[in-house]
Amino acid sequence: MPAALPSKQAESEDAEGASPEPRVGGVYLRPCNPTSGTALSFDLVDVLFRGQPARRQVRLQQAVLSRWAEKNAPGTADEIAALSARLSARRGPVCGLALDRPHLMGVLNVTPDSFSDGGDFAAEDEAIAHGRAMAAAGADIIDVGGESTRPGSQAPSEAEELRRVIPVIRALAEDGILVSIDTRRAAVMDAALDAGARIVNDISALSHDPRARAVAVKYGAWVILSHMQGTPETMQREPRYEDASLDVFDALAAQISVAEAAGIPRSKIIIDPGIGFGKTARHNLEILRDVALFHSLGCPLLVGASRKSFIGRLSAGEAPKARLPGSLAAGLHALGEGAHILRVHDVAETRQALAMWRGIRDPEAAVQEILR
């Protein structure tokens, strides 16, 4: 089970005096119960500070955040203001997909050895058919990958990865389907974008291949910067964090800065905290608990917990394809914390769960949609 947060210190406009004695440079904002959309909506925000042995936090009304920071945390007031501005910033459409509702990214592994469906769609015609089926079932994006990144996996040759993914991407893109390429290699990104992909999804946050950022700039592509500790070969060998959520936040913030310096605007960056990539079950749970924290990076938020091994560890050791209930629970939690995109294997089932989730939150809108 994840560790409980330190006890919360309730704060209001009438109780602004207690200082958390922050460490300069170690401040974070986590909106409480945010409503996702083109702009995030929330009334309360947790101000988090790194500390030993545990973080410290204060819960405030958003309306008093700036005044509280100036009075109680002057050393971090500017940083808090910058984080607050990113929380409130509008998110533009992702390749034409308006973020006024959540979106689904369907996983298409064109591999013989992926952890959950290796070999199921290794043949070109099977992969294309499955991509089309996921789009018909409600996937807004199809994420095509030719390298298994399961723990301990070995990368295929570049030529083999290209052989696997390019015909599939070309066929789906010609159908008008929005395609992303899941790869760490610049040459594969280049060929995939040339074949019609519009998004680069790189588990190394464009750090594995020194040419990757230049390729993204060349095509003006959207990029998904994911967090991973180590490499697929090493990532599950005793991963360690001081504070998993805050460490992942800092790592992604640094990668965003590197991407911006290379010419990739923040307005074309999606961030993914990388559930399962160099993380124990406890780390994954802590990150999901804190997932709203990542909104203060100012980018659309993608979460991919589908079929991950920690679901089976928490339950009865189910095989990947039997982890749908846990995948749905993690996904709906992420949506409740304002996530914009879910990366999933089971598109039709997740689409149904998403429809019910949205209907409960806004019954009138759901009824109007049914009547259209």
N, C-alpha and C positions, 0 to 999 in steps of 0.2 A: 504494500500500500504506500502511496506517496506520503511524505512527511507533511504534517499540518503546518500551515503558515504560522508565524509568530502572531500572538494576539494582536488584533487590530485596535488602534487607538482612534475612537470615533472623534471626528472633528466637524465643526460647523462654523458659521460666520461668528458665532458668539464664543467660540473656544479655539482661538487661533494662536494661543500663546506658547504651547509646548514645542520646543525645538528638538528635532531628531538627531542633531549633531551629525550632519551628513559628511561623508568623505567626498571631497570635491572630485567631480568626474564620474561619480558612481550613482547618478540619479536616473530614475526611470518613471514613466507614467503608464498605468494600466487602467483603461476606462472600465467602469463597472456596468455590466449588462448593456453593452452597446447595441444599437440597432444599425445594421449595415445598410449601405446604399452608396450613392454617389458621394455623399458626405456622411461621416459617422455621427450618430446621435447618442448622447449619454448625459446624465446629470451628475453622476458621482465619478470620481477618479481616485485611484490609489497612487500616492507618491511613494516610490520604493527607493531605498538607499541600501547599497552594499554594506555589509558589516560582518563582524566575527563575534560569535559563531554563526549568526544568522542575519539575514536582511532585516531592516526595520521599515515600517511603512505607516503612512498616515492616510486616512480616507477623508476626502474633502468634497464639497460641492464644487463643480467646475467653475461656477461663477466667482468663487473667492480664491481660486488657485493662484492667480498672479499676485494678489495682495498678500496672501499667506507666504508665498515664496520670498517676496521682498522683505518681509518682516522676520521670518523664521529661518530662511535658508539663503541669505544674500549671496553666498559663494556659488550657488547653483541656480540663481534666479534666471539668468540668461539662458542656461541650458533647459530649464523647465519651460521657459517661454518658447524656445525653439521646438521642443517636443510637443507642446500643446498646439502650436501652429500646425505641425504635421498631422496631429490627430484630427484637427478640424478641416484640413485641406480637402478639397473635392478630388475624387478619383475619376479620371476620364475613362472613356470606353477602352476596353482591351480588344484591339483588332475589330472594332465595331460592336463588341458586346457591352452594352450599357450595364453598369454595376448597380442598377436599381433593384436587382434580384440576384440570388446566388446562381452560380453556374457549375456545371459538371464537366470534368475532364476525364475521358475514358482512357484507360490504360491498354495499350496495344503492344505487347512484347513479341517481337519477331525474333525469338530466340529459342534455342533448345533447352535452356537451363535456368530460366528465371524461377524465383522461389515459389511463386504461386501458380503459374500456368506454363512453365517451360515446356516447349514442344507443341502446345495446343495450336499455335498459329505460326509455326515456323515456315510453313509452305506459303509462298506468295499469294496464291489465290485464296487460301484460308484466311490469311491476315487481312487482305482487302475486304473480303466478305464480312469478317468480324468488325472491322472498322466501320463499314457501312451500317451494320446492324446496330452498333452502339450509337451512331449518329441518329438512326431512326428511332432508337429507344429514348433519346433525349440528351445525349452527350453534346455539349456545345463545342468542345475541343477534343480532338483525338491525339493522344500523345504516343508517338511511334518511337520505340527504342529497339536497338539491335545489339545491345550489350547488357548482359545480366549484371546487376549490381548488388546481388545478394551477398551477405557476409561470406568472405573467403573466395569469391568468384575470381576467375581469371579473364582478362579482356580478350576478345577475339582480335584477329588482325584488322587493320584499318580496311583493307580490301573486303574482308568478309563482312564487316559491319556495314559498309556501303552496299554490298550486294543484297543484304537483308532488307535494308530500309528504303532505299531510293525508289524502287518500283512501287512500293506500297504508298509512299508519300505522294508520288506523282499521280497515282490513280485516285486517291482520296481527294487531293487538291483539285483535280480536274472535275470531280463531282461537286465542287463548291464547299467542301467540308473544311473547316478551320483545323489546321494540323500544326502540332508542335513536334520538334525533334528532341528526343531524349538522348543526349550524347555528351561526352567530355572532349571530343576531338574536333578541332577547328575544321579539318578537311571534310568531316561528315556534316558539320553545321553548314559549311559553304555549299556542298552539293545538295543538302536537304532544302535549304532556303532557295536555291536555284530551281529545285524541282517543285516548289510551291508551298513549303512550310513557311509559317509566318512568326513562329515563336521558337526560341531556343530554351530548352529545359536542361540545365546542367547541374548535376548534383555537387559539382566542385565549385559552383558559383563563378565559373569562367576562370578558375585559377589553375586547372590541370594543364591546359595547353596555352602557351604564351601568345598564340595567334587568335585565340577565341574572341577576345573583345573586339579586335579589329574586324573580324568577320561580321559580328553583330552590327558594328557601326556601318560597314559597307552596305548592308541590306536595310538598315534602319529597322532591324528586327526588335520585337519585344523579347525580353529575356526573363527567365525565372532563375533567381539566385537562391540556391538551396544551401542549407548548412550540413556539413558532414565533418566529423572528426576523424582524421586519417583517410584511408582509401578503402574501397570495397574489400581489398585483400586483408586489411588490418583493423578496420574500424570497430570491430566488436571484441578486440583484445583489451579488456579492462578499460573502457572509456571512463575518463574522469573529468569532473567539473567542480569548480568552487561553488557555483550556483548555476544549474543547467540552463534555466530560462534566461538569466541575465548574461551568462557567457555566450549563449547562442545569439542573443540580441546584439551584443558588442561585435561578434564576428560578422554578422550580417551588415551591421552599420559600416564596418570597415570595408567590406566588399562592395557595398553601394558607393562609397567614396572612391574606391579604385575604379569602378565602372564609370562613374561620372567623369573622373579625370581622363579616362580613355575615350570619352565622347558619347557615352550612352546616357541619355537623360534619365533622371529619376522618374519622369513621367512615362517611361517605357520599361520600368522594372517591376516585376512581381516578386514577392519574397515568400520563401517556404522554410519553416524552421527545421525541416528534415527529420521528421519522426522516423526512428529506426535506423538512422545513419550515424553510427558511432555513439549509440546511446543505450543504456540499460532500460529495462522496463520502468524503473522508478524515474529515470530521466525523462522518458517519453510522457509519463503521467504528469510530471511537474510542468513540462512544457505545454501540454494540453490544458492543464489547469490555468496557466498564465498566458494562454495564447493571445488574448486581447492586448497584451503588452506590445506585440509586434506592430500594431496599428500606428504606433508613434514613430515608426520608420517612414511613414508617409507614402506607402506603396500598397497596391492591392495585395491581399493576403491569401495564399493558397495553403491548404492543409491536405496531406496525403497519409492517412492512417490505415487505408484499406488493406485488409488481410495481413497486417504486420504481425510478427511473431509474438510481441508482448500481449496481444489479445488472447492467444492460446495459453500463454503463461499465467495470465490472470484467471483463466477459466479452467477448462479440463484438458488442456493440451491439444485442442482441435487442430486438424490439418488446415492449411491456408484456405481452401475452398469452403471450409465449414465455419469460417470466421465472419460471416455476413452480419449476424446480430451485433457483434462487438464493433465491427466496422461502421455500422449505422449509428451506434451509440456515440462513438468518437466523432463521426462526421456531424451529427446533429448538435452535439455539444459545441463543436467549432463554429457552426453556423450561428448558434446562440450567442457566441462571442464575437460575431461580426465578420467571420471569414467570407471571402468573396467567391472562392473556387474550391471545390472538393475534387481531389484526384482519386478516382475509384475504378475498381474492376467490374463491379456489379451495377451497371448503369440503370437498368429498368427498375430494379428494386430500390436503388437510392433515389431515383426520380419519384417513385411513389411516396417514399418516406418524406422527401423534400416537399412534395405537394401537400401532404398532411400537415407538416410542420408549418408551412406558410399559411395554410388555411386556418389553423388554430390561432396563429398570431394576428391574422387579419381576415375574419370570417366574411365580412362584406366584400372585400376585394376578391376572395376566392369564389363567392357566389356569382359575382359579376363575370368572372372569367369563365365559369361553367356555362353561363347563359349566352355568352358570345357565340 
